[in-house]
Amino acid sequence: MRSDDRTRGLKHPVRGGLPSKSLDASGSQMHNESSVRWTLKCAVAAAVILGVCVAAKPFLPSWMQAPAITARDGALVALNRYVSEPIPEAVLLGSSLTARIREDYFDGLDVRNLAIGGGSPLTGLRFLLLDSQRLPRTILVESNLLSKEADERLIESFSRARTNPLFRPVRMAVAAYENWQHAQRKRNASNAAANRLLAAPAVEYNNQIYLARAAKAFDQDVTAALESNIDELALLVSAARSGGARVLLFELPYADLLEHGQLVRETRQFASDRFGNSQDWLHLTLAKSELRWPDGMHMDERSAVMVARAIEQALNGLSNASEVGLNK
């Protein structure tokens, strides 16, 4: 091998090694500069977003909440709709029994259903009283299940929203999207579908197992809870009436097997003792033989339509009676 070849062979790794270290350092420096620029851009973008949020907050509704992935999602959507839309003629409050009565089952009455599955009418009534200037004309309170307390966490989420300082526009946008996703059906199409259900015969269900389970669950002593909750309900009803709302209690029919359960009997007794005036109640006219409870407790869709129409008919009857009294 020639000497110049040996020399080239020895020098080549040296010439190749030095630039490699230099490139690594240069690349690292470029990477660091890129990271800094990216971080600065993110910080500026975040600052702009926060500035927009702060600037936009005074012009946006203060109550709407962004639904979380919880069992209360349906309740949040309903409550958000109430605070973001015009005040309805009537509001329904109650448990999952009333939650099954869709707003679009009503023929002409403008209703918002704020009943909460697994919850209490106390929650909805306390929510309405957070803003006594936006009380509806009529508040209808289901009296079937009064053994559960108000949902403090849900109420707090709306009462606290007034002072939530920063991300209100973002949360409101999420809430508005959820409302849009759960928008009500168009009134004409809904009425047509409801009328078809009413024209069809009642469906027969093999629900004896479910009825037996529900009857067992209803055979319990909830005296202490009933006393406390009905006391609170009376105070809330008085406050709502002082604010100009007409508050009426109503009871939904049960399947026959549940009628004699201890929970049913005690709830009726406590409610009738505290609200003993017949004018405290909205009396529904229903053919119970036409009603069905697939799971033993909750009405099927046809039955829920029948109850919605019965509520509307009863309210119309009260309005007509009032007009007759005024004419006299």
C-alpha positions as CSV (number, residue, x, y, z in Angstrom):
1,M,0.0,0.0,0.0
2,R,1.3,3.4,-0.9
3,S,2.1,5.9,1.9
4,D,-0.3,8.5,0.6
5,D,-3.1,5.9,0.8
6,R,-2.1,5.0,4.4
7,T,-2.1,8.7,5.2
8,R,-5.5,9.2,3.6
9,G,-6.8,6.2,5.6
10,L,-5.5,7.7,8.9
11,K,-6.7,11.2,8.2
12,H,-10.1,10.4,6.9
13,P,-11.6,9.3,10.3
14,V,-10.2,12.5,11.9
15,R,-11.6,14.7,9.2
16,G,-14.9,12.8,9.4
17,G,-15.0,12.9,13.3
18,L,-14.6,16.6,13.9
19,P,-17.5,17.8,11.7
20,S,-19.8,15.2,13.3
21,K,-19.3,16.7,16.7
22,S,-19.9,20.2,15.3
23,L,-23.1,19.1,13.5
24,D,-24.4,17.5,16.7
25,A,-23.8,20.7,18.7
26,S,-25.4,22.7,15.9
27,G,-28.4,20.4,15.7
28,S,-28.9,20.5,19.4
29,Q,-28.8,24.3,19.4
30,M,-31.3,24.4,16.6
31,H,-33.6,22.0,18.5
32,N,-33.4,24.1,21.6
33,E,-34.2,27.3,19.7
34,S,-37.2,25.5,18.0
35,S,-38.4,24.4,21.4
36,V,-38.2,27.9,22.8
37,R,-40.0,29.3,19.8
38,W,-42.7,26.7,20.1
39,T,-43.1,27.3,23.8
40,L,-43.3,31.1,23.2
41,K,-46.0,30.6,20.6
42,C,-48.0,28.4,22.9
43,A,-47.7,30.9,25.7
44,V,-48.8,33.8,23.4
45,A,-51.8,31.7,22.1
46,A,-52.8,30.8,25.6
47,A,-52.6,34.5,26.6
48,V,-54.7,35.5,23.6
49,I,-57.3,32.8,24.5
50,L,-57.5,33.9,28.1
51,G,-57.8,37.5,27.1
52,V,-60.7,36.7,24.7
53,C,-62.3,34.7,27.5
54,V,-62.0,37.6,30.0
55,A,-63.3,40.1,27.4
56,A,-66.2,37.9,26.3
57,K,-67.4,36.8,29.8
58,P,-69.6,39.8,30.5
59,F,-71.6,39.3,27.3
60,L,-72.3,35.6,27.8
61,P,-74.9,33.7,29.9
62,S,-73.4,33.0,33.3
63,W,-75.3,29.9,34.3
64,M,-74.6,27.3,31.5
65,Q,-72.5,24.4,32.6
66,A,-70.4,22.0,30.5
67,P,-71.8,18.5,31.0
68,A,-69.3,16.0,32.5
69,I,-69.3,12.3,31.9
70,T,-71.6,11.5,34.9
71,A,-75.1,10.2,35.5
72,R,-76.3,13.9,35.7
73,D,-75.5,14.7,32.0
74,G,-79.2,14.7,31.1
75,A,-80.0,17.0,34.0
76,L,-77.2,19.4,33.0
77,V,-78.5,19.6,29.4
78,A,-82.1,20.3,30.7
79,L,-80.9,22.9,33.1
80,N,-78.6,24.6,30.5
81,R,-81.6,24.8,28.1
82,Y,-83.6,26.4,30.8
83,V,-81.1,29.2,31.5
84,S,-80.3,29.8,27.8
85,E,-83.8,29.8,26.3
86,P,-86.9,32.0,27.0
87,I,-88.9,31.3,30.2
88,P,-91.4,28.5,29.5
89,E,-95.1,28.5,30.6
90,A,-94.6,25.5,32.8
91,V,-91.8,23.4,34.4
92,L,-91.9,19.8,35.5
93,L,-89.9,18.8,38.5
94,G,-89.4,15.3,39.9
95,S,-87.6,12.0,39.7
96,S,-87.0,9.5,36.9
97,L,-90.8,8.8,36.8
98,T,-91.4,12.4,35.5
99,A,-88.2,12.5,33.5
100,R,-89.8,10.0,31.1
101,I,-92.4,12.6,30.1
102,R,-90.8,14.3,27.1
103,E,-91.5,17.9,26.4
104,D,-92.6,17.2,22.9
105,Y,-95.4,14.9,24.1
106,F,-97.4,18.0,25.0
107,D,-99.8,19.2,22.3
108,G,-99.5,22.9,22.8
109,L,-98.1,23.7,26.2
110,D,-94.6,25.2,26.4
111,V,-93.0,22.9,29.0
112,R,-89.4,22.4,30.3
113,N,-88.9,19.1,32.0
114,L,-86.3,19.5,34.7
115,A,-87.0,16.2,36.4
116,I,-83.8,14.3,37.3
117,G,-83.4,10.5,37.0
118,G,-82.5,9.1,40.4
119,G,-83.0,12.5,41.9
120,S,-85.4,14.7,43.8
121,P,-87.8,17.6,42.8
122,L,-86.0,19.6,45.5
123,T,-83.0,19.9,43.2
124,G,-85.1,21.5,40.4
125,L,-87.0,23.8,42.7
126,R,-83.8,25.1,44.4
127,F,-82.3,25.6,40.9
128,L,-85.3,27.7,39.8
129,L,-85.0,29.8,42.9
130,L,-81.4,30.7,42.2
131,D,-82.9,33.4,39.9
132,S,-86.3,34.4,41.2
133,Q,-86.6,36.9,38.3
134,R,-86.9,34.0,35.8
135,L,-89.5,31.8,37.5
136,P,-92.0,30.2,35.1
137,R,-95.7,30.9,35.5
138,T,-96.4,27.3,36.6
139,I,-94.2,24.8,38.5
140,L,-95.4,21.2,38.7
141,V,-93.8,19.1,41.4
142,E,-94.0,15.3,41.3
143,S,-94.9,13.9,44.8
144,N,-94.2,10.3,44.1
145,L,-90.6,10.0,45.3
146,L,-89.7,12.5,48.0
147,S,-87.3,10.4,50.1
148,K,-84.2,11.7,48.3
149,E,-82.4,15.0,49.2
150,A,-81.5,17.7,46.8
151,D,-78.4,17.3,44.7
152,E,-76.1,19.8,46.4
153,R,-73.3,19.3,44.0
154,L,-75.5,20.0,41.0
155,I,-77.0,23.1,42.6
156,E,-73.6,24.4,43.6
157,S,-72.3,24.0,40.0
158,F,-74.9,26.6,38.8
159,S,-74.8,28.9,41.8
160,R,-71.0,29.1,41.6
161,A,-71.1,29.8,37.8
162,R,-71.9,33.4,38.4
163,T,-68.4,34.1,39.8
164,N,-66.4,31.6,37.6
165,P,-63.9,34.1,36.2
166,L,-62.0,32.7,33.3
167,F,-63.1,29.8,31.2
168,R,-66.8,30.7,31.0
169,P,-66.8,31.2,27.2
170,V,-65.1,27.8,26.6
171,R,-67.4,26.0,29.0
172,M,-70.4,27.8,27.5
173,A,-69.4,26.7,24.0
174,V,-69.2,23.1,25.2
175,A,-72.6,23.4,26.9
176,A,-74.1,24.9,23.8
177,Y,-72.8,22.1,21.7
178,E,-74.3,19.5,24.1
179,N,-77.6,21.4,23.9
180,W,-77.5,21.3,20.1
181,Q,-76.7,17.6,20.2
182,H,-79.8,16.9,22.4
183,A,-82.1,19.3,20.6
184,Q,-85.8,18.6,20.9
185,R,-87.7,17.2,18.0
186,K,-89.8,19.5,15.9
187,R,-93.3,20.0,17.5
188,N,-95.3,19.0,14.4
189,A,-93.4,15.7,13.9
190,S,-93.5,15.0,17.6
191,N,-97.3,15.5,17.9
192,A,-97.9,13.3,14.9
193,A,-95.8,10.5,16.5
194,A,-97.5,10.9,19.9
195,N,-100.9,10.8,18.3
196,R,-100.0,7.5,16.5
197,L,-99.0,6.0,19.9
198,L,-102.3,7.1,21.4
199,A,-104.2,5.5,18.6
200,A,-102.4,2.2,19.0
201,P,-103.5,-0.4,21.6
202,A,-101.5,-0.7,24.9
203,V,-98.6,-3.1,24.8
204,E,-98.6,-6.0,27.1
205,Y,-95.3,-6.7,29.0
206,N,-94.1,-9.7,30.9
207,N,-92.9,-7.6,33.8
208,Q,-93.9,-9.6,36.9
209,I,-90.3,-10.1,38.0
210,Y,-89.6,-6.4,37.7
211,L,-92.8,-5.6,39.6
212,A,-91.8,-7.9,42.4
213,R,-88.4,-6.2,42.7
214,A,-89.9,-2.8,42.7
215,A,-92.4,-3.8,45.4
216,K,-89.6,-5.1,47.6
217,A,-87.7,-1.8,47.1
218,F,-90.8,0.2,48.0
219,D,-91.3,-1.8,51.2
220,Q,-89.0,0.4,53.4
221,D,-89.2,2.9,56.2
222,V,-88.1,6.3,55.0
223,T,-90.0,8.4,57.6
224,A,-87.1,10.6,58.7
225,A,-86.1,11.4,55.2
226,L,-89.7,12.2,54.2
227,E,-90.3,14.5,57.1
228,S,-87.1,16.5,56.4
229,N,-87.6,16.7,52.6
230,I,-91.2,17.6,52.8
231,D,-90.4,20.3,55.3
232,E,-87.9,21.7,52.9
233,L,-90.3,21.3,50.0
234,A,-92.9,23.4,51.8
235,L,-90.4,26.2,52.4
236,L,-89.3,26.2,48.7
237,V,-92.9,26.1,47.5
238,S,-93.7,29.1,49.6
239,A,-90.6,31.0,48.3
240,A,-91.6,30.2,44.7
241,R,-95.2,31.3,45.3
242,S,-93.9,34.5,46.8
243,G,-92.0,35.1,43.6
244,G,-95.2,34.9,41.6
245,A,-95.2,31.3,40.4
246,R,-98.1,28.9,40.7
247,V,-96.8,25.7,42.3
248,L,-98.8,22.6,42.1
249,L,-98.0,19.0,43.2
250,F,-99.1,16.0,41.2
251,E,-98.9,12.3,41.6
252,L,-98.2,9.8,38.9
253,P,-100.0,6.5,38.9
254,Y,-98.3,3.4,40.1
255,A,-98.8,-0.2,39.0
256,D,-101.3,-1.9,41.3
257,L,-98.7,-4.1,43.0
258,L,-96.8,-1.0,44.2
259,E,-99.9,0.9,45.6
260,H,-99.7,-0.7,49.0
261,G,-95.9,-0.4,49.6
262,Q,-94.8,1.4,52.7
263,L,-92.9,4.1,50.8
264,V,-96.0,4.9,48.7
265,R,-98.3,5.0,51.7
266,E,-96.0,7.1,53.9
267,T,-95.1,9.5,51.1
268,R,-98.8,10.1,50.3
269,Q,-99.6,10.6,54.0
270,F,-96.8,13.1,54.6
271,A,-97.5,15.1,51.4
272,S,-101.2,15.3,52.0
273,D,-100.7,16.4,55.6
274,R,-98.4,19.2,54.6
275,F,-100.2,20.2,51.4
276,G,-103.8,19.6,52.6
277,N,-105.4,22.2,50.4
278,S,-106.9,20.8,47.2
279,Q,-105.6,23.9,45.4
280,D,-102.1,22.7,46.1
281,W,-102.6,19.8,43.7
282,L,-103.0,19.2,40.0
283,H,-105.4,16.3,39.7
284,L,-104.9,14.2,36.6
285,T,-107.7,12.3,34.9
286,L,-106.2,9.0,33.5
287,A,-107.6,5.6,32.5
288,K,-105.2,3.5,34.6
289,S,-106.1,0.4,32.7
290,E,-104.4,2.0,29.7
291,L,-101.1,2.6,31.4
292,R,-98.1,0.2,31.3
293,W,-94.9,0.0,33.4
294,P,-92.4,-2.3,31.5
295,D,-89.8,-2.3,34.4
296,G,-92.4,-2.2,37.1
297,M,-91.9,1.5,38.0
298,H,-91.5,3.6,34.8
299,M,-94.1,4.2,32.2
300,D,-93.7,3.2,28.6
301,E,-93.8,5.8,25.9
302,R,-97.5,5.5,25.2
303,S,-98.3,5.9,28.8
304,A,-96.0,8.9,29.1
305,V,-97.8,10.6,26.2
306,M,-101.1,10.0,28.0
307,V,-99.8,11.6,31.2
308,A,-98.5,14.6,29.3
309,R,-101.8,15.2,27.7
310,A,-103.6,14.7,31.0
311,I,-101.3,17.3,32.6
312,E,-102.0,19.7,29.8
313,Q,-105.8,19.1,30.0
314,A,-105.7,19.6,33.8
315,L,-103.9,22.9,33.4
316,N,-106.2,24.1,30.7
317,G,-109.1,23.3,33.0
318,L,-107.6,25.4,35.7
319,S,-107.1,28.3,33.3
320,N,-110.7,28.0,32.0
321,A,-112.0,28.0,35.6
322,S,-110.0,31.1,36.4
323,E,-111.3,32.9,33.3
324,V,-114.9,32.0,34.3
325,G,-114.2,33.3,37.8
326,L,-112.9,36.6,36.5
327,N,-115.8,37.0,34.1
328,K,-118.2,36.6,37.0
